[in-house]
Amino acid sequence: MTKIVTQLGAVLLLFTALLGCSKTNTQTDIGEENNNTKIVTYQVVFRESIAGSYIKTAVADNTYSYTYHYTDRGRGPKIQEVITYDNDYYITRQRVNGVNYLKLPFEDYFEIKDGKATYFNTLGTGTTDYTDPQFYFRFDGSPAVYEVLGNLFLKNNGKPVQVFDGGEFSLIEKKPVTLENGERLTLLVIKGIDMTPLYLWMQGDSMIARIAGNRHIIREDFVASRLEIKALQDSEEEHYLSSLAKNLSNKIDEIKIENVSVFLPSGKLASHQDVFIVGDKISQITDTQRSSLDDITIIDGTGKTLLPGLFDMHTHNSKARGLLHIAGGVTSVRDLANNKQLKSLGRQFDENQIIGPRIVIYAGIIDGPGPLANKRNSVSTLEQALAEIDDYHALGYDQIKLYSAIKTDWVEPLINRAKGYGMRVSGHIPAFMSTQKAIELGYNEVQHINMVFLNFLSTSIDTRTPLRHTMPARHGYKLDLNDKKYIDFVDLLIEKDVLIDPTVALFENILTSKKGLPSPTYEKIVHRLPIVSQRAYFTGGFPTTAETAPLYEKSFQKMLDVVYDLHKKGVALGAGTDGLPGFLLHRELELYGVAGISNEDVLKMATIRAAEITKQADKLGSIEVGKNADVILIDGDPLENLSDIRNVELTFKGGYYYDVKALYAALGIKHFK
């Protein structure tokens, strides 16, 4: 669709005039226009605690206003929205304003009038011809758009929906469901909005629930049925993912990868090699001898590199995220905080019931009390925290992750309890404690590079809040790597053999992204994603001013300087992401290269070194005869050009191999070619 972008000033005048047609205070508008206002209220449940609300209010025929907010440890959106749609549920006018999850202000406007569409959003302002019906999907906003889209699918009998700005939404399934209380609902499964299907619960023309991971939006009169609805959705999701596993997995009998360059445990490449895989094991590695063999699958590796499967050392796994890991060449992960049912998911991944990586380390999370605690597992007393460690040990977890709201006087007894079981201890540094003190008490590792920087700032900073990000952003650039306090701290890391898990790609995104421009963290892949997924990477990072923006840039560069310095001095680094599977690890590794670490060392860090840290080196992390055939075929040479790590063609894991192009296609993602 050709866009005619108007001059910004003229359209801003039009936008201002359009906004003037309705007052900013939607509640006042409603009271004036409709004395018989219909209000529908929803709870927003985040990590099993009520975190906010979503309220829909009728304004006029086919026009509704919405308010939406929830809180997550000092973050979370606060949004007002007004939508008008036609009788077919195509949006004809929409106004959204508020702050997003990171508290960054935004506005979004769209209107159809006289065959023209006028829009104002994160990417810009303009007008375009509007002839065929197209669905406008806002850049950020309340859940209202899902209800409107659900009704559009119901109205048009599930036909695909064309999206304004390009793309298509399609209905995978429309399923009638009867709850235990006799209420009848319709579950819609929609593809094309995000990288995983969207599940939407409807009753008539009303949205009943939108459940996505840890965030559940549930209509107030169905709150008692929320967990039942979630269980039904989980079952439906598992059925869908199981079907993908059956259709996209190729079982290995015997395979020869011919004439390929092999990344050796030494960090060098061996060219012109034939690698034989039988079942899930590497059976033979020889110099290339081109020949025809019966009953063996031959894969041409000419011009390609065979790497060990990558490790992501900081993940939070779910059923839907597993396929993204495998598509990105990630065959092994550490899970650093999840629910206590995670072992079951690990078995499903291992048995290929659902496509996903090996979970080689299970870390149980514990946080202290209060509204700023991580609700994955928050406790009120030291005795409860100690009992949680007992539970995690009994479940076979390897590690305990302490979080920011843990009380400082709990740290030592918790570490002692965990280490008594032979478990490692890691995490965020509890509020009002220095990183050095946590290490002296027995931390084996520290999550996130900002926690290193906080060691050199005041212990009066309440790191339960976003201050744990913004204070290092404002002041991190001042850190002197030649200062004795810093040098002594690095010496302590080496003495105590402490691992640092930097997740620098996360900080690149939140500290250097600019609203309206693609985040540098995702710039190389954003065009490959579904249209709505793309928009998340144009919203910008933490709010900045003309004064703070350059400080954030300088502080991020200092983070890279510290990563390089730690590596150079022999501190162990764990290449992890805490974010988008696959793609974010590629960027994390690229940033280590930008910091100055050699390509050879970066690749070793994500393979053989990670296997050593997780005690998997006897079977994973390198390409050697007798080891598990968890390997990836790369188009190119990442030892020469580290960004070639993105060019995964085939992933081998656990006796199966996967065509990555097909995996991405199932998620609505374009392949790199």
C-alpha positions in Angstrom: 0.0 0.0 0.0 1.5 3.3 -1.1 1.7 5.9 1.6 1.5 9.6 1.0 3.2 11.1 4.0 2.2 14.7 4.6 4.3 17.4 6.0 4.5 16.8 9.7 3.3 20.3 10.7 0.1 20.2 8.7 -0.9 16.8 9.9 -0.2 17.7 13.5 -2.6 20.6 13.1 -5.2 18.1 11.8 -4.4 15.7 14.6 -4.9 18.4 17.2 -8.2 19.4 15.7 -9.4 15.8 15.7 -8.5 15.4 19.3 -10.4 18.6 20.1 -13.6 16.9 19.0 -13.6 14.9 22.2 -12.4 15.9 25.7 -9.4 14.3 27.2 -11.2 13.1 30.3 -13.2 10.2 28.9 -15.2 9.7 32.1 -16.5 13.2 31.9 -17.5 12.7 28.2 -19.4 9.6 29.1 -21.3 11.2 31.8 -22.4 14.1 29.6 -23.3 12.0 26.5 -24.9 8.9 28.0 -26.7 8.8 31.3 -27.2 5.0 30.9 -23.5 4.2 30.7 -22.6 0.6 30.5 -19.4 -0.2 32.2 -17.5 -3.6 31.9 -14.7 -4.2 34.4 -11.8 -6.6 34.1 -9.1 -7.6 36.6 -5.5 -7.6 35.5 -3.7 -10.4 37.2 0.1 -10.4 37.0 2.0 -13.4 38.4 -1.0 -14.5 40.3 -1.5 -11.1 42.1 -4.1 -8.5 41.2 -1.9 -5.8 39.5 -4.4 -3.4 37.9 -7.6 -3.1 36.0 -9.1 -2.7 32.5 -12.4 -0.9 32.1 -14.6 -0.6 29.1 -17.3 2.1 29.0 -20.0 2.6 26.3 -20.0 6.1 24.9 -22.3 5.8 21.9 -23.3 3.2 19.3 -20.1 1.4 18.3 -18.0 3.8 20.3 -16.3 2.9 23.6 -13.7 4.3 25.9 -11.2 2.2 27.8 -8.8 2.7 30.7 -6.0 0.2 31.4 -3.2 0.0 33.9 -1.1 -2.5 35.8 2.1 -2.3 37.9 5.2 -4.5 37.8 7.9 -3.5 40.3 7.5 0.2 39.5 6.9 -0.4 35.8 3.7 -0.9 33.9 1.4 1.0 31.4 -1.3 3.5 32.1 -3.5 4.1 29.1 -6.7 5.8 27.9 -8.3 4.8 24.7 -11.4 5.6 22.6 -12.5 3.4 19.6 -15.2 3.7 17.0 -15.8 0.8 14.6 -18.3 0.2 11.8 -20.9 -2.6 11.7 -18.3 -5.0 10.4 -15.9 -4.2 13.2 -13.3 -2.4 11.2 -12.0 0.5 13.3 -12.9 3.9 11.8 -11.5 6.1 14.6 -9.2 5.5 17.4 -7.3 7.6 19.9 -4.8 6.2 22.4 -2.6 8.1 24.9 -0.7 7.3 28.1 2.5 5.8 29.1 3.9 2.4 28.1 5.4 -0.4 30.2 8.6 1.6 30.7 6.6 4.8 31.5 7.4 6.4 28.1 4.6 8.7 27.0 3.0 7.9 23.6 0.0 8.8 21.4 -1.7 6.9 18.6 -4.5 8.2 16.4 -6.3 6.8 13.4 -9.4 7.9 11.4 -11.1 6.9 8.2 -12.9 9.8 6.5 -13.9 10.5 2.8 -11.8 7.5 1.5 -8.7 8.6 3.3 -6.9 7.2 6.4 -5.2 9.7 8.7 -2.8 8.3 11.2 -0.4 9.5 13.9 1.7 7.0 15.8 5.2 6.1 16.9 6.5 5.8 13.3 5.2 9.1 12.1 2.2 11.0 10.7 0.5 10.8 7.3 -2.5 10.1 5.2 -3.2 7.4 2.6 -6.0 6.3 0.3 -8.4 3.9 2.1 -10.5 1.8 -0.2 -10.5 -1.9 0.7 -11.3 -2.7 4.4 -8.2 -3.0 6.5 -7.8 -3.4 10.2 -5.8 -0.8 12.1 -3.8 -2.3 14.9 -2.5 0.4 17.3 1.2 0.5 18.2 0.4 0.4 21.9 -2.7 0.4 23.9 -5.3 -1.4 25.9 -6.6 -4.9 25.2 -9.6 -3.3 23.4 -8.2 -4.1 19.9 -8.3 -7.8 20.6 -12.1 -7.8 21.3 -12.8 -5.7 18.2 -10.6 -8.1 16.1 -12.3 -11.1 17.7 -15.7 -9.8 16.7 -14.4 -9.1 13.2 -13.4 -12.8 12.8 -16.8 -13.9 14.2 -18.6 -11.5 11.8 -16.7 -12.6 8.7 -16.8 -16.4 9.5 -13.0 -16.6 10.1 -11.8 -15.2 6.8 -8.3 -13.7 6.9 -8.1 -10.0 7.9 -5.9 -7.6 6.0 -3.9 -5.3 8.2 -3.4 -1.6 7.7 0.3 -1.1 7.0 0.6 -4.6 5.6 0.3 -8.2 6.8 -2.5 -10.5 7.5 -4.2 -12.0 10.6 -5.7 -15.5 10.2 -7.9 -17.6 12.4 -6.2 -20.9 13.3 -9.2 -22.2 15.3 -12.6 -21.3 16.6 -13.5 -23.6 19.4 -16.7 -23.7 21.5 -16.0 -24.4 25.2 -18.3 -25.1 28.1 -17.0 -24.3 31.6 -17.7 -26.3 34.7 -20.3 -23.8 35.8 -22.2 -24.2 32.4 -21.0 -20.9 30.9 -20.4 -21.3 27.1 -17.4 -19.5 25.6 -15.7 -19.4 22.3 -11.9 -19.7 22.1 -10.3 -17.9 19.1 -6.7 -18.8 18.2 -5.3 -16.0 15.9 -2.0 -16.1 14.0 -0.1 -13.1 12.6 -0.3 -10.7 15.5 2.8 -11.9 17.3 5.4 -14.6 16.9 3.2 -17.0 18.8 -0.6 -17.4 18.4 -2.9 -15.2 20.3 -5.6 -16.9 22.4 -8.8 -14.9 22.9 -11.9 -15.9 25.0 -15.2 -14.5 23.8 -18.8 -14.8 24.9 -21.1 -13.3 22.3 -19.5 -10.0 21.3 -17.7 -9.5 24.6 -14.1 -10.5 25.5 -14.1 -12.7 28.6 -10.3 -13.2 28.9 -7.0 -12.6 27.3 -4.3 -14.8 28.9 -0.7 -14.3 27.9 2.0 -15.8 30.0 2.0 -14.3 33.5 -0.5 -11.5 32.6 -4.2 -12.5 32.7 -7.0 -10.0 31.8 -10.3 -11.5 33.0 -13.8 -10.1 33.1 -14.9 -9.5 36.7 -17.8 -11.9 36.6 -15.5 -14.7 35.4 -12.7 -14.2 38.0 -13.7 -17.5 39.7 -13.1 -19.4 36.5 -9.8 -17.8 35.6 -7.6 -20.8 36.4 -10.0 -23.1 34.7 -9.8 -21.0 31.6 -6.1 -20.9 31.8 -5.9 -24.7 32.1 -8.1 -25.1 29.0 -5.9 -22.6 27.1 -2.8 -24.4 28.2 -4.2 -27.7 26.9 -5.1 -26.1 23.6 -1.7 -24.5 23.3 0.0 -27.8 24.0 -2.1 -29.5 21.4 -1.0 -26.9 18.8 2.7 -27.0 19.7 2.6 -30.8 19.7 1.3 -30.8 16.2 4.1 -28.4 15.2 6.6 -30.9 16.7 5.2 -33.7 14.7 5.2 -31.8 11.4 8.5 -29.9 11.7 10.8 -32.5 13.3 13.0 -34.8 11.2 14.1 -37.9 13.1 17.7 -38.8 12.5 18.7 -42.4 11.5 22.1 -41.6 9.9 23.2 -38.3 8.4 26.4 -37.2 6.8 27.1 -33.4 6.7 29.6 -33.3 3.9 32.5 -30.9 3.1 31.7 -28.6 6.1 34.0 -26.4 8.2 33.9 -27.6 11.8 34.4 -25.3 14.8 36.9 -27.2 17.0 37.1 -27.1 20.8 40.3 -25.1 20.4 38.4 -22.3 18.8 39.8 -22.9 15.3 38.1 -24.2 12.1 38.8 -27.5 10.4 37.9 -27.2 6.7 36.6 -29.8 4.3 35.2 -32.2 7.0 32.6 -34.9 6.9 30.6 -35.3 10.1 28.5 -38.4 10.6 25.6 -38.4 13.0 23.8 -41.6 14.1 20.7 -41.0 16.1 21.6 -38.4 18.7 25.4 -39.0 18.7 28.4 -37.8 16.6 29.7 -41.1 15.2 32.6 -40.1 13.0 34.5 -37.0 11.7 36.8 -37.4 8.7 38.4 -35.4 5.9 35.9 -35.0 3.1 35.6 -37.9 0.7 32.7 -37.3 -1.7 31.0 -40.6 -2.4 27.5 -41.9 -2.7 26.3 -43.9 0.3 23.2 -46.0 0.6 20.7 -45.5 3.3 22.2 -42.3 4.6 21.0 -38.7 4.3 23.7 -36.4 2.9 23.6 -32.7 3.6 26.0 -30.5 1.6 28.0 -28.3 3.9 30.0 -26.5 1.3 30.6 -22.9 2.3 29.0 -23.5 5.7 30.2 -23.9 9.3 29.1 -26.5 11.8 29.0 -25.2 15.3 28.1 -26.8 18.6 24.6 -25.8 19.6 24.5 -22.5 21.4 23.8 -22.1 25.2 21.7 -19.3 26.5 22.7 -18.8 30.1 19.8 -16.7 31.2 16.3 -17.7 30.1 12.7 -18.0 31.4 11.1 -20.8 29.5 7.6 -21.6 28.3 6.1 -24.0 25.9 5.6 -21.4 23.2 9.2 -20.0 23.4 11.0 -23.4 22.9 10.6 -23.3 19.1 12.2 -19.8 18.9 15.3 -21.1 20.8 15.8 -24.0 18.4 15.3 -21.8 15.3 18.0 -19.5 16.7 20.4 -22.4 17.1 20.0 -22.5 20.9 20.0 -26.1 22.0 20.7 -25.7 25.7 19.6 -23.2 28.3 19.7 -22.3 31.9 16.3 -21.3 33.3 16.9 -18.7 36.0 13.4 -18.4 37.5 10.2 -20.0 36.7 7.4 -22.0 38.3 7.9 -25.3 40.1 6.4 -27.3 37.3 9.4 -26.5 35.0 10.8 -30.0 35.2 7.8 -31.2 33.4 8.4 -28.8 30.5 12.0 -29.9 30.4 10.9 -33.5 29.9 8.6 -32.4 27.1 11.5 -30.6 25.3 13.8 -33.6 25.8 11.3 -36.0 24.4 10.4 -33.7 21.5 6.7 -33.7 22.5 7.2 -29.9 22.1 10.1 -28.4 20.2 12.5 -26.8 22.6 16.1 -26.7 24.0 17.6 -28.8 26.8 17.1 -27.1 30.1 20.5 -28.0 31.7 20.2 -25.8 34.8 17.1 -25.2 36.9 17.2 -22.2 39.2 14.5 -21.6 41.7 13.7 -18.0 42.5 13.0 -16.5 45.9 12.0 -12.9 46.7 11.1 -11.1 49.9 7.9 -9.3 50.9 6.3 -6.1 49.6 4.6 -4.6 46.6 7.8 -4.4 44.7 8.7 -8.0 45.0 9.0 -10.4 42.1 5.7 -12.2 42.3 7.0 -15.4 40.8 7.8 -16.5 44.3 7.6 -14.0 47.1 7.7 -14.9 50.8 7.2 -13.0 54.0 9.6 -14.6 56.5 13.1 -16.1 56.6 11.6 -19.4 57.6 9.4 -19.5 54.5 12.4 -18.6 52.3 14.5 -21.5 53.9 11.5 -23.8 53.3 11.5 -22.8 49.6 15.1 -23.8 49.3 14.2 -27.2 50.8 11.4 -27.5 48.2 13.6 -26.6 45.2 16.2 -29.1 46.3 13.6 -31.8 46.6 12.4 -31.0 43.1 16.0 -31.5 41.8 16.8 -27.8 41.1 20.5 -27.0 40.7 20.5 -23.3 41.8 18.8 -20.7 43.9 18.3 -17.2 42.5 17.7 -14.5 45.2 15.9 -11.3 44.1 15.9 -7.6 45.0 13.4 -7.6 47.9 15.2 -10.3 49.9 16.0 -8.7 53.3 19.8 -8.2 53.8 19.9 -10.2 57.0 18.4 -13.2 55.2 21.1 -13.5 52.6 23.7 -15.4 54.6 21.4 -18.0 56.1 19.8 -18.6 52.7 23.2 -19.0 51.0 24.2 -21.4 53.8 21.1 -23.5 53.3 21.5 -23.7 49.6 25.1 -24.5 49.7 24.4 -27.2 52.3 22.5 -28.9 49.5 25.4 -28.3 47.0 23.3 -25.7 45.1 24.8 -22.6 43.5 23.5 -19.1 44.6 23.0 -16.2 42.2 20.7 -13.4 41.5 20.0 -9.7 41.8 21.7 -8.0 44.7 19.1 -7.3 47.4 18.2 -3.7 48.0 20.5 -1.8 50.3 23.3 -4.3 50.0 26.5 -3.9 47.9 27.4 -6.4 45.2 30.7 -7.0 47.0 29.0 -7.9 50.2 26.8 -10.4 48.5 29.8 -12.1 47.0 31.7 -12.1 50.3 28.6 -13.9 51.8 28.8 -16.5 49.1 27.1 -15.5 45.8 28.5 -17.7 43.0 27.3 -15.4 40.3 25.6 -12.1 39.6 22.8 -11.5 37.1 23.0 -8.4 34.9 25.8 -6.0 34.3 24.0 -3.1 36.1 24.4 -5.0 39.4 28.2 -4.7 38.9 27.8 -0.9 38.4 25.6 -0.6 41.5 28.5 -1.8 43.6 30.2 1.6 43.0 27.1 3.6 43.7 25.3 4.2 47.0 23.7 1.3 48.9 20.8 3.6 49.7 19.4 3.1 46.2 16.2 1.0 46.4 17.0 -1.6 43.8 13.6 -3.1 44.0 12.5 -0.2 41.7 13.6 0.9 38.2 16.4 2.8 40.0 18.5 -0.3 39.6 18.5 0.6 35.9 18.3 4.4 35.8 21.1 5.0 38.4 23.7 3.0 36.5 22.4 4.7 33.4 22.9 8.2 34.8 26.2 7.6 36.6 27.8 4.5 35.1 29.9 6.3 32.6 31.9 7.8 35.5 33.3 4.3 36.6 37.1 4.4 36.4 38.5 1.0 35.5 41.9 2.0 36.9 40.4 2.9 40.3 41.6 0.8 43.1 38.1 0.0 44.3 37.2 -1.4 40.9 40.4 -3.3 40.6 39.9 -4.8 44.1 36.4 -5.8 43.1 37.6 -7.6 40.0 40.2 -9.4 42.0 37.5 -10.6 44.4 35.5 -12.0 41.4 38.5 -13.9 40.3 39.4 -15.1 43.8 35.8 -16.3 44.5 35.4 -17.7 40.9 32.2 -15.6 40.5 30.3 -15.7 37.2 29.0 -12.5 35.7 25.8 -12.9 33.5 25.9 -9.5 31.7 22.7 -9.5 29.5 24.1 -6.4 27.8 21.7 -6.6 24.9 18.9 -5.8 27.3 20.7 -2.6 28.4 21.4 -1.6 24.8 17.6 -1.8 24.2 16.4 0.1 27.3 19.3 2.7 27.4 19.9 3.6 23.8 16.7 3.0 21.8 14.9 6.0 20.5 11.2 6.3 20.0 10.2 6.1 16.4 13.4 4.4 15.3 14.1 0.6 15.3 16.0 -0.4 18.5 19.6 -1.1 17.6 19.2 -4.4 19.5 16.7 -5.7 17.0 17.4 -3.6 13.9 18.8 -6.5 12.0 15.7 -8.7 12.4 12.8 -6.3 12.9 11.8 -6.5 9.2 11.5 -10.3 9.5 8.9 -10.3 12.2 5.1 -10.1 12.0 3.9 -6.6 11.5 2.6 -6.1 15.1 5.7 -7.7 16.6 7.8 -5.2 14.8 6.1 -2.3 16.5 7.4 -3.3 19.9 10.9 -2.4 18.8 10.1 1.2 17.8 8.8 2.4 21.1 12.1 3.5 22.6 13.7 2.6 25.9 13.6 4.3 29.3 12.4 7.9 29.1 15.2 10.3 28.6 15.8 14.1 28.3 18.2 16.1 26.2 20.5 16.0 29.3 20.2 12.3 30.2 20.1 10.7 26.7 23.9 11.1 26.0 24.7 10.0 29.6 22.7 6.7 28.9 24.7 6.2 25.7 28.0 6.8 27.5 27.0 4.5 30.4 26.1 1.7 28.0 29.5 2.0 26.3 31.1 1.8 29.7 29.1 -1.4 30.3 30.7 -2.9 27.2 34.1 -1.7 28.4 33.6 -3.5 31.7 32.5 -6.7 29.9 35.7 -6.6 27.9 37.8 -5.8 30.9 36.3 -8.7 32.9 36.9 -11.1 30.1 40.5 -9.9 29.6 41.2 -10.4 33.3 39.8 -13.9 33.4 36.4 -13.4 35.0 33.9 -16.0 33.7 31.1 -14.6 31.7 27.8 -16.3 30.9 26.3 -15.3 27.6 22.6 -15.0 28.4 19.6 -12.9 27.3 16.6 -12.8 29.7 14.6 -11.9 26.6 13.5 -12.9 23.1 14.8 -16.4 22.4 17.4 -16.9 19.7 17.5 -13.4 18.2 18.6 -11.7 21.4 21.4 -14.2 22.0 22.8 -13.4 18.6 22.8 -9.7 19.5 24.4 -10.5 22.9 27.2 -12.3 21.2 27.6 -9.5 18.6 27.9 -6.9 21.5 30.7 -9.0 23.1 32.5 -8.6 19.7 31.8 -4.9 19.7 33.3 -4.7 23.2 36.5 -6.1 21.9 36.4 -9.8 22.7 37.6 -12.0 19.8 35.2 -13.9 17.7 36.9 -17.1 18.7 36.4 -16.4 22.4 32.8 -15.3 21.9 31.9 -18.5 20.2 33.7 -20.6 22.8 31.9 -18.7 25.5 28.5 -19.6 24.0 29.5 -23.3 23.5 32.3 -25.2 25.2 32.8 -22.7 28.1 29.0 -22.7 28.8 29.0 -26.5 28.8 31.9 -26.5 31.3 30.1 -24.0 33.6 26.9 -26.1 33.5 28.8 -29.3 33.9 27.7 -30.7 30.5 31.1 -30.7 28.8 31.3 -34.5 28.8 28.4 -34.6 26.3 27.7 -31.1 25.0 29.4 -27.9 23.9 31.9 -29.2 21.3 31.9 -31.3 18.1 33.7 -34.5 19.0 33.1 -38.2 18.3 30.9 -39.8 21.0 29.3 -36.5 22.1 25.6 -35.6 21.6 24.9 -34.3 18.2 23.5 -30.9 19.3 25.0 -28.9 16.5 23.9 -26.1 14.1 24.7 -25.5 10.4 25.5 -21.9 9.7 25.5 -20.3 6.3 28.9 -18.5 6.4 31.8 -18.3 8.8 31.1 -16.7 12.2 34.7 -17.0 13.1 35.4 -14.5 10.4 32.2 -12.5 10.6 30.5 -13.0 14.0 27.1 -11.8 12.7 26.9 -15.0 10.6 25.8 -16.6 13.8 22.3 -15.3 12.7 22.4 -17.5 9.6 21.2 -20.8 11.1 19.9 -23.2 8.4 19.6 -26.4 10.3 19.5 -27.2 14.1 20.3 -30.7 15.4 19.3 -31.7 18.9 18.4 -34.9 20.7 18.2 -37.2 17.6 16.2 -34.8 15.5 17.0 -32.0 13.0 15.0 -29.0 12.1 14.8 -26.9 9.0 15.0 -23.4 10.5 13.2 -21.7 7.6 10.2 -24.0 8.2 10.3 -23.3 11.9 10.2 -19.5 11.4 7.5 -19.8 8.7 5.3 -21.5 11.3 5.7 -18.4 13.5 5.1 -15.9 10.7 8.8 -14.9 10.7 10.9 -14.5 7.6 14.1 -16.5 7.2 17.4 -14.6 6.8 17.6 -15.4 3.1 
